[in-house]
């Protein structure tokens, strides 16, 4: 049996932990592409203890940003999709899929340069087939079911390594 300290070392995945730092270097699935279908393709997600907003802009680009707006901490999951990005519901700041702040209404010109938002690298995987065995081990391999996954959104990031 391992000690509580050893268990924490290998199971805690929050920001700044050894296991969290390791896992942030690899692709992680966060959503099915179908979850971003429809008139408002915005979804709040949690990954390794951090809160993000996943969205698809008007051009079909995927974006995954910190869920909290860097300006006043408003929840970007309630933001509006417009003008090529996601607009904060509180003060109207506009962020593109790459995390760039495009507009800062009622702020002096150049003020948005001081705010940074964590952007997560996203990738949409389409058309992958997954085999799933029957529950009964007695059935022959010919009874394997094939399921088509239309699309899966995965992310790889260095979140938590710089902030």
Number of C-alpha atoms within 10 A of each C-alpha: 5 7 8 8 8 10 11 14 14 12 12 16 20 18 18 14 17 15 17 22 20 12 17 21 14 13 15 16 16 15 17 16 19 13 16 17 12 8 7 13 19 25 18 17 18 12 15 17 12 14 16 23 21 29 26 23 20 14 9 11 16 23 24 25 27 24 24 18 24 19 16 10 12 16 19 26 24 17 21 17 21 13 14 17 27 31 25 25 16 15 15 15 23 25 25 25 24 18 19 18 22 17 19 19 12 9 11 8 10 9 11 19 10 9 11 15 19 21 19 22 18 22 17 16 15 13 10 11 11 11 10 11 15 13 8 7 8 7 11 10 10 7 10 13 12 11 11 12 15 14 17 18 21 19 19 16 18 17 22 16 13 8 8
